[in-house]
Amino acid sequence: MSKVRLIFNPASDRGRSGQKASDLRAVVEEFGGADWTGTEYPAHATELAAQAGLDGYETVVALGGDGTVHEVVNGLMRVAPNHRPRLGVAPIGSGNDFAFGAGVAMDPAEAMKRVFTGATKAIDIGSIRDNNHRLEYWNNTVGIGFDAKVNIMSRKITNMYGFAMYLVSTLRTIAQDYESAQEKIWFDDLPPVERDVLMLTLGNGPREGGGFLTTPSSKVDDGKFEYALIGHVNRPTILQLLPRVMQGTHITSKHVTMGAFHKLRLEADRALPIHTDGEL
């Protein structure tokens, strides 16, 4: 029986995840149990996951949403590869976009069973370094510009959660904070792209925001990342694109540039908001 550390975020899904986690205890005990630890402050899961590697745990389970998975991944990446625990995910958050893209069972009980009985697979992990030399790892998506502003806006909404919250946040951002930036972007070793950019999303997984298929062809284990770039368009155009992004059909729009890459460098004429897996 492998040694399992389970990291639970009680604030996940706007504090609604407590009962979901409690319901999973019987499943965990059925397979020999695990050591449970709750997070108490931002980035606590990162510290706990890194410590689990030092303590010899073979598996670390992120029990929460995309934010919890992101923190756990960043903790595991601090551990030397030959001592790094496996990552398990039991989705009880509001979006669970990484779980969707990685093929994790969306039913938390089934996902937890697979932690103990399923097969492992290698996934791709990205890293991003800003102009302050801060290094962050990401496992699902990075949003630069518009969708990072949507993420900021979502934190002001307290009476919704999940996809509805992100949809309303998107509409409010279009109305209140609609601005593009002049950017110069190097994809791999190609000549730079210089243009006015409203939104640049980098995808390891296909979905973000609880239901937006921004990079629909992304796969977490194909050895590359995808990107979706939208230049400066007017508000009516972005409103027309919105339902297509939900369905993943925006990729054929003349206003959207899609592509694949392994590394990227970006310069802009102003400071840009960035989210990594929904974390600012």
Steps between C-alpha positions, in 0.01 A plus 500: 500500500648834396538782748241767414476862613165664428497881489152644544401861439197584720452829312463328163176559308439815706503296821247245373746212482502395866215250470641362175831430670328341798307270266830371358645380830327164472645449152849583622471265797381221271841507332711520813468866591715807451647781706266799469620859529287812453638822358485811716628783279593575136787286364477269803434206268829576325687474828316183601564327167871584509524371857318181402778430253761547771301275733498211254139502386448317172176676402365848575131553430363848428147502639348825380477702181744634246666730752577210732641292214715795390646545848566128543672482161726791595590322822576173323723680250720606792577134567787328318361284215624173650315577826195676356165348605231420248218753463143391565195722445151475648300792354271676747556860386281733298677467164708181500637585157830317538319184610280527191799529267704231671225242480443486875159364598278799578318304769718557809441152644595332173804725466610408851465129425722543196766667714542164671424262213568681173808526281733799496600706197751776439366849429656819371571786739577856393696768679473878478740767619392864517710815485543483877666158451217323683477137384166320500403160360169446323312188405186620321491853355668839515297809418667826403289811465123469463438162660723592794282809544197269499664301778552819701137600443376157613643559846258789548198275446388331820153369415598267214750225435624279219425570136225755573743708705759502220239581236372801694860605569573485127203722417593751770861510380384571145291788632746648751862409422536446128851590389763338281880536508772522240696176531804336348489121527764242412362147449787250518774618262271673251518873419298706747133583452425869563137603535233651718377216723186482710552147631765230490420166660752218527355153541629171627140393555206594276271677746501788749243701692281200570394456137690717251678279243762763424763257367276204410768283338737518798599172661684480831736227380592584138830677565387844383280794594231676297416868485199711410564863409233763443608837368322825568135456405198709590251403769230364265760268344621361833138445604446303179812295571397419857256213428746358248773487766260305721463243222860510377393613151672842518811337354368563147431870558709751305540693826673211678849364442569147624829316514736270690831574669757373747639829629387861481633845584281808522563873527220756536464877512340482845474273801256217433294293743580128485328199650652154527232233533265770628745624763625860479 
